[in-house]
Amino acid sequence: MKKENKSVIIWLLSGCVLLFLMVVVGGITRLTNSGLSMTDWHLVTDTFPPLTDAKWQAAFDEYKKFPEYQKINIHNDFQLADYKFIYFWEWFHRFIGRIIGLVFFVPFVYFLIRKKLDTPTIKKCIVLLAMGAFQGFLGWFMVRSGLIDNPDVSHFRLSLHLTFAFITFAYTLWVALDLIYPERNINKILPLRKIARYALVALLIQIIYGGFVAGLNAGLIHNHWPLMSDGEFIHESVFIEQSSLIKNLIEGKSGVQFVHRTFAYFVVGIILFLFFKSKKYTLTNTQANGINTLVVFVFIQFLLGVFTLLYSVPLALGLIHQIMAFFLLSAMTYTLHRLSK
């Protein structure tokens, strides 16, 4: 790591921490059904929540005009205090998003003026800024789907919003790693790099289906393991819930859960394959540490997934499962970087 890059690296890693926090708060927002509490989208105004009783009541009255209240919460004795709770989490989620925008843009301009960024890093940072802007659009696009007729967001849009946040985090970490390890890696092992790339794709598919499970609340059914129900590896509803098998696997609760729980074995398998394959090569310390960490993290994540399912997605376990996915992606990004550069 070059000394002149230290401040830029700290900036990028700070962005990683904020993106991690954003996804954690987003997970709480989803698990507490708070995502539709703010019914409009203002980029600059509404930076802070209502500060008077009158403004709180006005926001609550506006919320009452939308499907979530009219079709669900009106029957649950939903009061202003309840609304303040769900409003907080959605507001906090958006507030962190605003902070992330400032943290990425303002230092970028500063480093640009001070000529602390070389041309490749400038290009990568512009990509990061574009990704951040697009992520904000995806948030609006997701929330919008739950404010029209259906009192819930589209699970496709939720998964897209979630997965792109993970990808943005991984790319930010990759850019930081480029600066932390500026030297050429002479131990570039192509067979392992290829496996690691496949493992990354598999992990991203699993994250996409994790978003589907969250969006459809598919973790609240078939709370058995290793079978979906007593005596059945594949529950019959996987095939009959929707009009076609494809729809069952991307729109049906049972089908989506089946793919997510079954594909987890494949993710574990390909990472174990990478681990055992790596024993045939002489690795650097960073390469070996990356792969070893990856194996530990994937087993922890697998167990968390099992217990989250068995206990019907309690808030704490659901959140920890999502956090561990972040750690697993971090280890995957680090490992692939060390096998590639």
GULOTI-968304 format. One record per atom (N, C-alpha, C): x, y, z; residue in one letter. Coordinates in pm, whole numbers, plus 50000, padded with zeros to 5 digits. Atoms other than C-alpha are relative to their C-alpha. Example, Ala and Ser with C-alpha at 12.3 -4.5 7.8 and 13.67 -1.06 7.14 Angstrom:
<pts>
500894988150000A/512304955050780A/500905012050000A/499184988149994S/513674989450714S/499235010950073S/
</pts>
This chain:
<pts>
500844988050000M/500005000050000M/500875012550000M/499244987650007K/501425033649895K/499475009950103K/500384990749895K/501415060250165K/499025010549951K/500874989550052E/499755085949938E/498584995049972E/501335005850023N/496815062049886N/499224997650129N/500625003649872K/496055058050258K/498675006950022K/501244992649977S/493425085550279S/498914995649904S/500995004750097V/491705073049963V/499464986350042V/500425013349954I/491645037550100I/499055001250119I/500884997949885I/490145049650429I/498625004849954I/501264995050056W/487495068350228W/499184988649941W/500735011050064L/486565037550024L/499514989750101L/500415009649898L/486505014450326L/498895005750088L/501104993649927S/484325039850510S/498704998649922S/501175002250084G/481955037450216G/499494985850012G/500405014149981C/481964999550255C/499244998250130C/500675001049869V/481025002950623V/498605005949993V/501324993650012L/478175026650538L/499054991649915L/500845008750082L/476905003650265L/499554987750080L/500365011249911F/477004974950515F/498885004350095F/501024995049908L/475034995950765L/498675002249929L/501204997650079M/472565005450492M/499234987049978M/500675012750024V/471834969050412V/499444994250130V/500515004749870V/471494960250782V/498705007150036V/501214992549969V/468974988150837V/498904996649900V/500985004450099G/467274978050512G/499384986750039G/500535012849953G/466944942850653G/499025001750114G/500934997249889I/465364956050972I/498725006149945I/501174993650060T/463064977650761T/499084989749938T/500825010450062R/461904947350567R/499384990750104R/500485009749901L/461594924050865L/498965006050094L/501034993549916T/459504949851058T/498875005849915T/501044995150092N/457344957350751N/499875015250004N/499994985449988S/458374993850764S/500205007149866S/499544994050125G/459254999550399G/499025009049928G/501004991950070L/455975015550289L/499465011250086L/500514989949906S/455615040150576S/500145014249947S/499824986850061M/456965070050380M/499474999249858M/500765002150122T/454595073950090T/500445008949884T/499474992150110D/456505099649886D/501524999850007D/498555000950011W/460105104149780W/500565013849969W/499384986950018H/461925137049829H/501504998650019H/498565001849995L/465625138049753L/500655009150103L/499384990249911V/466395169349956V/499145002750122V/500894997449886T/463355177450171T/499694987050074T/500315011549914D/462115154150446D/501264992750045D/498765006049950T/465705148450553T/499834995450143T/500265003649861F/464435147250910F/498534996350016F/501395004049980P/461255131151042P/499155011650051P/500864989349949P/458225152151144P/500415004050143P/499524995049871L/459085174151441L/498875005150090L/501144995649919T/455595183851563T/498894989749992T/501145009350000D/452465164551653D/499145001849876D/500834997350117A/450605181651370A/500604993849874A/499345005850118K/453175170651113K/499984984850003K/500115014549987W/453155135351249W/498614995449957W/501375003750033Q/449395134051218Q/499745001449850Q/500174998050144A/449545147850863A/500664988549922A/499325011250066A/452075120950765A/499204987150016A/500815011949973F/449905094250927F/498744999949915F/501214998950083D/446805106750747D/500314997049854D/499605002950138E/448695105050417E/500244985149982E/499755014550004Y/449785069250495Y/498694992349992Y/501295006849999K/446135059850551K/499354999149862K/500585000050135K/445415066650183K/500524988549914K/499325009950082F/447575037650067F/499654985750042F/500485013749981P/446964999950038P/500444993350129P/499545007149881E/449104988450332E/499115002850120E/500904996749888Y/446935007150580Y/498594995349972Y/501405002750033Q/443625002350398Q/499674985149997Q/500265014450015K/444014964750343K/500544991650115K/499385008149894I/446134953650640I/499895006850137I/499844994149867N/446824977750925N/498725005950057N/501274994749948I/443314992150949I/499294989750086I/500635010949924H/442284958351087H/500814996150124H/499095003849891N/445154957051340N/500085010550111N/500004989349899D/444214986751562D/501305007949992D/498734993250028F/447145005251405F/499895014750036F/500084986549947Q/447765037851589Q/501225008349960Q/498914990950034L/450045067951551L/501344995250055L/498765005149941A/452615052551786A/500594988749916A/499545010850086D/452785021851563D/500595005749871D/499524993850124Y/453205044151259Y/501365006450020Y/498714993749972K/456065063151422K/501134989650000K/498995010549995F/457895030251476F/500444995949859F/499625004550135I/457745018651113I/500575011649919I/499484988250071Y/458365054250988Y/501495001850031Y/498614998049961F/461615055851185F/500954991649916F/499065008950070W/463175025751015W/500125003649853W/499914996050140E/462275036750662E/500725013449987E/499304987150003W/463405072350737W/501514998050022W/498605002349969F/466665059750889F/500724993649880F/499455006550118H/467255037750583H/500315010449892H/499794989650101R/466835067450349R/501045010250045R/499044990349947F/468865090050576F/501434994949978F/498685005850023I/471845066450557I/500365000949852I/499764998750143G/471435066550180G/500495013949963G/499544986250025R/471785104450180R/501445002050048R/498654998849945I/474875102150401I/501014993249908I/499115007250091I/476405076450166I/500285008449876I/499814991550116G/475845099849873G/501015011050027G/499064989449964L/477675127850052L/501414994650022L/498695005949968V/480475105050174V/500744995849874V/499355003950124F/481135092749823F/500335012249913F/499834989150096F/480715125449631F/500995010850048F/499184988849952V/482345152249850V/501484996450006V/498575003450001P/485655134049918P/500534997349859P/499565002550137F/485775123349552F/500415013149934F/499674986950056V/485705159849445V/501285005450064V/498804995349929Y/488305168249712Y/501264993049947Y/498845007650048F/490665140349603F/500315003449854F/499814996450140L/490135150149242L/500765013249989L/499354986850001I/491125186349310I/501444998950048I/498655001449944R/494125175649517R/500884990349920R/499275009250088K/495175151249240K/500544987850075K/499625012049924K/495265121549478K/499514987249933K/500555011650069L/493525098549229L/500664998749863L/499495002150134D/495185083048927D/498834997449905D/501075001250100T/493235078848604T/499164987450015T/500845012049981P/492165042348658P/499085001150121P/500834998749879T/490915050449010T/498875010049977T/501064990250031I/489015081048882I/498874993249924I/501035007050079K/487205059348628K/499174990650088K/500715009349910K/486355033448894K/499075007750095K/500824992149907C/485065060549130C/498785005949932C/501164995150076I/482835075048859I/498974988949986I/500925011550006V/481365040348814V/499294998250135V/500605001249867L/480795038749192L/498925010550023L/501004989449985L/478975072149190L/498754996849919L/501145003750083A/476765060248905A/499224988550063A/500665011349933M/476045027949092M/499195004850119M/500724994649885G/475065047749402G/498735007149958G/501184993050050A/472685069649202A/498934990049954A/500935010250049F/471145039049037F/499364992450116F/500545006849883Q/470715022449377Q/498895008350064Q/501074991449950G/468715052549493G/498754998949916G/501145001850090F/466495049349188F/499314986650027F/500585013249975L/466015012149260L/499195000050129L/500774999049877G/464875020849613G/498645006049976G/501284993850035W/462195043949478W/499154990449917W/500705009350089F/461285018449209F/499384988650079F/500515010849916M/460844991449474M/498815004750083M/501074995049913V/458745012149716V/498755003249919V/501124996250084R/456565024549431R/499074988249972R/500815011850032S/455394988949360S/499034996250111S/500895003449889G/453754986749703G/499025011050036G/500864988549969L/451895019749688L/498835001649903L/501054998750102I/449485012649402I/498794991550038I/501135008949967D/447234982249453D/500394989750106D/499545010649910N/449254955349629N/500725006150120N/499364994149882P/450174964149990P/501324993450037P/498695005949978D/453594948549949D/500835003049876D/499154997050114V/456584955649728V/500214987549916V/499675011150089S/457414934149429S/501264992950048S/498815007349954H/459784906549534H/501125000749897H/498974998250101F/461594911049202F/500755013050024F/499384987049979R/462224947749273R/500785000350131R/499285000649873L/463194940849634L/501334992849983L/498775007850019S/465704914649527S/501015007749916S/499114991950082L/467124937849259L/500665010850084L/499494989549912H/467514965649516H/501054994350097H/499095006349904L/469164942249767L/501284995249931L/498845005850068T/471454924549520T/500925010949947T/499154989350052F/472644956949363F/500765007050112F/499284994549884A/473524969949711A/501214991250032A/498895009249977F/475674938849761F/501095001849894F/499044998550108I/477304943549420I/500765013250014I/499354987049980T/478004980449491T/501034999250111T/499055002249890F/479624970549821F/501234992449951F/498895008450046A/481734943649652A/500935007849907A/499164992350092Y/482924967349381Y/500795010750076Y/499294990249918T/483794994249637T/501184993450071T/498935007349934L/485814968649830L/501104996349901L/499025003850103W/487514957349507W/500905011949966W/499224988050031V/488584993049426V/500975003150114V/499124997949885A/489974996549780A/501154989950000A/498975010450003L/491844963649744L/501045002749891L/499044996350105D/493414975849419D/501055009750053D/499064990349943L/494985003949622L/500794994150117L/499305006549888I/495854982649924I/501114990849949I/499025009150059Y/497674957549701Y/500355004849859Y/499694994550134P/499104978649415P/501004991649921P/498975007850069E/501864953649335E/499364989149914E/500475011050082R/501414927649064R/500094987050078R/500015012849931N/500484893649199N/500574989349906N/499355009750089I/502944869149042I/499454985950022I/500555013249970N/501074839949201N/498544999149954N/501355000250056K/498024843348977K/499694985849952K/500265014150029I/496594808048972I/498684999249921I/501174999050088L/494214806348676L/498914989850031L/501085009649968P/492374773748765P/499215004150124P/500694995849878L/491564786849114L/499185012749975L/500744987850032R/490564820648977R/498694996649929R/501205004150075K/488094803748741K/498954994350094K/500945005749903I/486534783849025I/499415011050087I/500464989049914A/486344815049242A/498985008749928A/500984992450076R/484524833448964R/498654992949996R/501245007849998Y/481964805548939Y/499355000750138Y/500524999349864A/481614806349317A/499345013550026A/500604986849984L/480954843849308L/498655000749931L/501285000150072V/478224839249046V/498964992150078V/500925008249921A/476674811449255A/499525007550124A/500374992549881L/476734833449564L/499025011249966L/500914989350040L/475064862149378L/498614994549966L/501295006450026I/472324838549255I/499294997050132I/500575003149869Q/471804827649615Q/499495012750069Q/500434987249944I/471594864249725I/498725004749933I/501224996350073I/469014870949452I/498814992250055I/501105008149948Y/466904842049578Y/499725003050148Y/500264995349864G/467374854149935G/499075012049998G/500914988850017G/465724886249816G/498594995549964G/501325005550034F/462894866049661F/499314994550124F/500575005749877V/462384847349989V/499515011050092V/500414988949913A/462294880050184A/498775007249945A/501114992750059G/459954896849938G/498694992650004G/501225008249997L/457484867949938L/499674994650139L/500155005949866N/457844860050310N/499994984849992N/500005014450023A/458644824950189A/500704992350111A/499375006949889G/460634817250502G/499024996350110G/501005002849896L/457404814950702L/499254987049975L/500635012850030I/456364782050540I/501074989149992I/499105011650011H/457884747150525H/501195001350096H/498944997549902N/459824752950845N/500554986850056N/499375012849968H/461524719050839H/501344999449928H/498715002450065W/465044707550753W/500554986750048W/499664997250140P/466534688950571P/498864998249901P/501155001850089L/463114679650426L/499085012250010L/500924988649999M/460524705850331M/498814997550091M/501055004049905S/457934686850534S/500284985650038S/499775013649954D/457624653250704D/500004990349881D/499895010150104G/458894627850453G/500135005149859G/499954994550135E/459134651750156E/501215009249983E/498894991250033F/462334665950013F/499515011849917F/500644989550079I/460244685649761I/498514999850031I/501424999449969H/456824696849880H/499205001349871H/500825000050122E/454034691849627E/499625014049953E/500384986350037S/453194729049635S/501045006849911S/498964994650087V/456494735849457V/499564999349854V/500395002350139F/454834722849138F/498625005449965F/501394996750031I/451224734449170I/499595014150042I/500384987049945E/451324769049328E/499715010349890E/500184990650111Q/451624788148998Q/499634992349873Q/500505006150123S/450584781548639S/501034992249922S/498945007450069S/453964768348522S/501144997650097S/498865003249913L/457124753448669L/500925012150015L/499144988149992I/459134784748582I/499425010050098I/500644990549907K/456624806848763K/500054994950142K/499895005749865N/456644782949057N/501365003050061N/498634998549949L/460414786949087L/500445014550017L/499624986049983I/460464825049065I/498905008550065I/501114992449942E/457034835849196E/499284992650113E/500685007649895G/455684807749414G/500824999550127G/499285000249872K/456564808549782K/500754986950020K/499375013149980S/457264771349796S/501154997949904S/498965001850100G/459244771149474G/501235008450028G/498884991149969V/461364800849572V/500774995050120V/499305005249883Q/462114786249911Q/500784987349966Q/499325012350039F/462984752849753F/501325003149930F/498784996450072V/465514768949517V/501045005550098V/499064993649908H/467074789749796H/500634989950096H/499475009549904R/467424761250042R/500844989249931R/499285010550071T/468634736349779T/501295005449939T/498814994250064F/471044759549599F/501085002950102F/499014997949894A/472734765649935A/501024988550002A/499075011350005Y/474234730549903Y/501025002049889Y/499094997750112F/475714740149568F/501045010750034F/499074989449960V/477244772049711V/501064994450093V/499045006349909V/478834752349993V/500934990749922V/499215009650077G/479994725849746G/501085006449915G/499024993850089I/481724749249504I/501115006950080I/498964994049916I/483534767349787I/500914989250058I/499175011249954L/484684733949929L/500894994849887L/499205004350115F/485834724249580F/501185009449980F/498914990250010L/487874756449565L/501044997450109L/499095002449887F/489354748349908F/500884987849974F/499215012350021F/490424712749823F/500895001149876F/499204997850120K/491644722949477K/501235008550032K/498884991049966S/493814749949635S/501154992750069S/498955007549932K/495734723349828K/501074994849903K/499045004650100K/497454713849501K/501005010849960K/499164988950042Y/499094747949471Y/500695006250122Y/499324992449896T/501544768649670T/499405014150000T/500724987349992L/499544798849787L/500765010150084L/499504989549911T/500554832149933T/499145000050126T/500774999449876N/499384839750285N/498625006449978N/501294993450022T/496654863250159T/499044990849924T/500855009250075Q/495354837249914Q/499464988950091Q/500425010849909A/495284809450174A/499025005150105A/500904994449899N/493694831850436N/498625003049942N/501284997050064G/491014842950190G/499164987549982G/500745012450025I/490044807450095I/499564993650131I/500365005849871N/490104795050456N/498845007650065N/501084991949944T/487914823950569T/498694997349926T/501185002850082L/485534816950283L/499314987150045L/500565012849956V/485064780950400V/499305001550135V/500614998049867V/484394791250761V/498705007949987V/501184991450014F/481944818350659F/498834992849932F/501105006550071V/479964796450418V/499324989750090V/500635009549909F/479404769950687F/499185007350108F/500774992149904I/478314796250940I/498705004849936I/501184995050070Q/475944810850681Q/498984988949975Q/500895011450023F/474534776550598F/499224996650127F/500665003249873L/473794769350965L/499005010950039L/500934989149970L/472234803651012L/498744998949915L/501165001850086G/469984796950715G/499084989150051G/500805011149948V/468854763950863V/499215004450123V/500684995949878F/468034778951204F/498995011249975F/500974989550035T/466374809551049T/498734993849946T/501175006950055L/464084786050860L/499254992450109L/500655008249897L/463414762751154L/499205008350099L/500684991349903Y/462404791951379Y/499125010549934Y/500954991550074S/460264808851109S/500425014649995S/499444986750027V/462514839051051V/499725010150113V/500074989449897P/462654857151388P/500895011649958P/499304987950042L/463934892751353L/501524998650016L/498575000749973A/467334885951513A/500714990449904A/499365009950087L/468124854451312L/499955004449853L/500114995250137G/466844869250986G/501035010749971G/499044989250017L/469044899651037L/501444994749999L/498655005849993I/472144879451135I/500314992349871I/499835007450125H/471624857350829H/500365009549886H/499704990250104Q/471654888150606Q/501385006150021Q/498674994549970I/474704902550783I/501094990249960I/498995010150033M/476574869950738M/500184998749849M/499885000050145A/475804871050366A/500965010949954A/499074989150030F/477664904150361F/501444995750027F/498655004749969F/480684888850533F/500484989649899F/499645010350098L/480604859450294L/500375006349866L/499684993250125L/480534882449992L/501335007550013L/498724993249977S/483414902450144S/501164990349984S/498945010250010A/485504870850180A/500154995249856A/499955004350139M/484584860449827M/500715010449913M/499384989250077T/485584894349685T/501505000550026T/498594999649962Y/488864894249876Y/500764988249938Y/499345012050052T/489704858549771T/500195001049849T/499904998850146L/488944864849405L/501025010649962L/499014989550028H/491004896749413H/501424994750016H/498665005449974R/493984878449560R/500394989449899R/499715010250102L/493674850949296L/500105006049860L/500134994150134S/493284875549009S/501055010249966S/499234988150035K/495484905949037K/501414996449953K/
</pts>
